[in-house]
Amino acid sequence: MAQILMVYREVQVLQEKLQSGDKAETDAGQLMAVLSLDEKPGIQAIGKVAPDLPPVPGKHPSNGRDYEYKRHGTLSLLAGLDLLTGKVHACIEERHRSLEFTKLLEQIHLAYSAETRILIVLDNHSAHISKETQAYLKTRPNRFEFVFTPKHGSWLNLVEVFFAKMTKTILRGIRVASKAELKARIMRYLQDLNADPVVFRWRYKVEEESVL
């Protein structure tokens, strides 16, 4: 836990530099990006079996929906939240194996300048530590640095807050005709977010001297 809090303390310092008009550089003068990354698997593509009923004054104030529904399958969202800019790097896949994880890493690699150090906070999911992932990292030497959350400590990863907000905002109660429609709607949501990004900040215990 202490290591993760040290990362968030460093993020706080870099955010202050950006707010003052400076670059997001470490004390050694190296450009830095910090991302919180995880997967949100099992996003259900649920369809209607009958049209929603409009509100009726005096009877029911909201739309009526049949309790029956149709399952079209599930998708996995892999996302990296930039803790300095609020931008979300994401891909939506059928699965969330090493193949999909390294695809997201490559997307992140291409998004930053070659001299930028990319630090990623993530958990110990098998795809994050697999042989396939290690082989990919060797093709990008000194590009990524992983900081793993402790076991049962996924709540320390700020991207989980983003996932929770996303669930409340668009996923809860969503109805679609196909997985393709679900993917398109999630991508539109992410595009809107990135057009006006919100910076997530970790506050809990970050100021305590014992973790520095």
C-alpha positions in Angstrom: 0.0 0.0 0.0 2.8 2.4 0.9 4.3 2.1 -2.6 1.0 3.0 -4.2 0.5 6.0 -2.0 4.0 7.1 -2.9 3.0 7.0 -6.6 -0.1 9.1 -5.8 2.0 11.6 -3.9 4.3 11.9 -6.9 1.2 12.4 -9.1 0.1 15.2 -6.8 3.4 17.0 -7.2 3.3 16.6 -11.0 -0.3 17.9 -11.1 0.9 21.0 -9.2 3.7 21.5 -11.8 1.2 21.3 -14.6 -1.2 23.7 -12.9 1.7 26.2 -12.6 2.5 25.9 -16.3 5.5 23.7 -16.0 6.0 20.3 -17.6 5.2 17.0 -15.9 8.8 16.2 -15.1 10.5 14.3 -12.3 13.2 15.9 -10.2 15.7 14.3 -12.6 14.1 16.3 -15.5 12.4 13.3 -17.1 8.9 13.6 -18.6 6.4 11.3 -16.9 3.0 9.9 -17.5 1.1 8.0 -14.7 -1.8 5.7 -15.6 -4.2 3.7 -13.5 -5.1 0.6 -15.5 -7.5 -2.3 -15.2 -10.1 -4.4 -17.0 -13.9 -4.3 -16.6 -15.0 -7.7 -18.0 -18.5 -9.0 -18.4 -20.2 -5.9 -19.6 -23.6 -7.3 -20.7 -25.2 -6.4 -24.0 -28.9 -6.7 -22.9 -31.7 -6.1 -25.4 -35.4 -5.4 -25.0 -38.1 -7.9 -25.9 -40.8 -5.1 -26.0 -40.6 -1.3 -26.4 -40.5 0.8 -23.3 -43.8 2.4 -22.3 -43.8 6.2 -21.9 -44.7 7.9 -18.6 -48.4 8.4 -17.9 -49.4 11.4 -15.7 -51.1 10.3 -12.5 -50.2 6.6 -13.0 -46.4 6.2 -13.4 -43.9 9.0 -13.7 -41.2 7.1 -15.5 -40.8 4.8 -18.5 -42.2 1.3 -18.0 -40.0 -1.6 -19.1 -40.8 -5.3 -19.5 -38.9 -7.4 -17.0 -38.0 -9.9 -19.7 -34.8 -9.2 -21.6 -32.6 -10.7 -24.3 -28.9 -11.5 -23.8 -26.5 -10.7 -26.7 -23.3 -11.6 -24.9 -20.6 -9.7 -23.0 -17.7 -7.4 -23.8 -14.6 -6.4 -21.8 -13.3 -2.9 -21.4 -9.6 -2.4 -20.9 -8.8 1.1 -19.8 -5.8 3.2 -18.7 -6.7 6.4 -16.9 -4.1 9.1 -17.2 -3.9 10.6 -13.7 -2.3 13.8 -14.9 -4.6 14.7 -17.7 -7.8 12.7 -17.1 -7.6 11.2 -20.6 -8.8 7.5 -20.9 -6.9 5.1 -23.2 -9.2 2.2 -23.9 -10.1 -0.7 -26.1 -13.2 -2.9 -26.0 -12.7 -6.6 -26.7 -14.4 -9.9 -26.6 -11.9 -11.1 -24.0 -9.2 -9.7 -21.7 -6.2 -12.0 -22.1 -2.5 -11.1 -22.6 -3.2 -10.4 -26.3 -5.8 -7.7 -25.5 -3.7 -6.3 -22.6 -0.6 -5.8 -24.8 -2.8 -4.3 -27.5 -3.8 -1.6 -25.0 -0.1 -1.1 -23.9 0.8 -0.5 -27.5 -2.0 2.0 -27.8 -0.6 3.8 -24.7 3.0 3.6 -26.1 1.9 5.4 -29.3 0.1 8.1 -27.4 3.2 9.5 -25.6 6.5 11.0 -26.8 9.5 8.7 -26.9 11.2 10.4 -24.0 8.2 10.1 -21.6 8.5 7.5 -18.8 5.2 5.7 -18.5 4.3 4.4 -15.0 1.3 2.2 -14.7 -0.6 1.2 -11.5 -2.3 -2.2 -11.9 -3.2 -5.4 -10.2 -1.6 -8.9 -10.4 -4.1 -10.2 -12.9 -2.5 -13.1 -14.9 -2.5 -11.1 -18.1 -0.4 -8.4 -16.5 2.4 -10.8 -15.5 2.2 -13.4 -18.3 5.0 -14.6 -20.5 3.3 -13.0 -23.5 3.2 -9.6 -21.7 6.9 -10.0 -20.6 7.8 -10.7 -24.2 6.0 -7.6 -25.4 7.7 -5.4 -22.7 11.1 -6.6 -24.0 10.2 -5.0 -27.4 9.7 -1.7 -25.6 12.7 -1.6 -23.3 12.7 1.0 -20.5 9.3 2.3 -21.7 6.9 1.0 -19.0 7.2 0.7 -15.3 4.6 -1.4 -13.5 3.5 -0.7 -9.9 1.2 -3.5 -8.6 -1.5 -3.0 -6.0 -1.4 -5.3 -3.0 -3.5 -8.5 -3.0 -7.1 -7.6 -2.2 -6.2 -4.0 -2.7 -8.0 -3.2 -6.0 -9.7 -0.3 -4.2 -6.3 1.5 -4.3 -6.5 1.7 -8.1 -8.1 5.0 -9.2 -9.4 3.5 -12.4 -11.9 1.6 -10.3 -13.5 5.0 -9.4 -13.8 5.7 -13.1 -15.4 2.3 -13.7 -18.0 2.9 -10.9 -18.8 6.3 -12.4 -19.2 4.8 -15.8 -21.5 2.1 -14.5 -23.8 4.7 -12.9 -23.7 7.0 -15.9 -24.4 4.8 -18.9 -24.2 1.1 -18.1 -26.9 0.7 -15.5 -30.2 0.0 -17.3 -28.7 0.3 -20.8 -30.5 -1.7 -23.6 -28.9 -2.4 -26.9 -29.7 -4.5 -30.0 -26.3 -6.1 -30.3 -22.7 -6.1 -28.9 -21.7 -3.9 -31.7 -24.2 -1.2 -30.5 -22.9 -1.6 -27.0 -19.3 -1.1 -28.1 -20.3 1.9 -30.2 -22.1 3.6 -27.3 -19.3 3.0 -24.8 -16.8 4.4 -27.3 -18.9 7.5 -27.8 -19.0 7.9 -24.0 -15.2 7.7 -23.9 -14.8 10.2 -26.7 -17.1 12.7 -25.0 -15.1 12.2 -21.8 -11.8 12.8 -23.5 -13.1 15.9 -25.2 -13.4 17.5 -21.7 -11.4 15.2 -19.4 -11.8 15.1 -15.6 -8.7 14.6 -13.5 -9.2 12.0 -10.8 -7.3 12.7 -7.5 -6.4 10.4 -4.7 -6.7 12.0 -1.3 -6.9 9.2 1.4 -3.6 9.2 3.5 -1.6 10.7 0.7 -0.3 13.4 3.0 0.9 11.1 5.7 4.6 11.3 6.2 4.8 7.6 7.1 4.1 6.6 3.5 6.7 8.8 2.0 
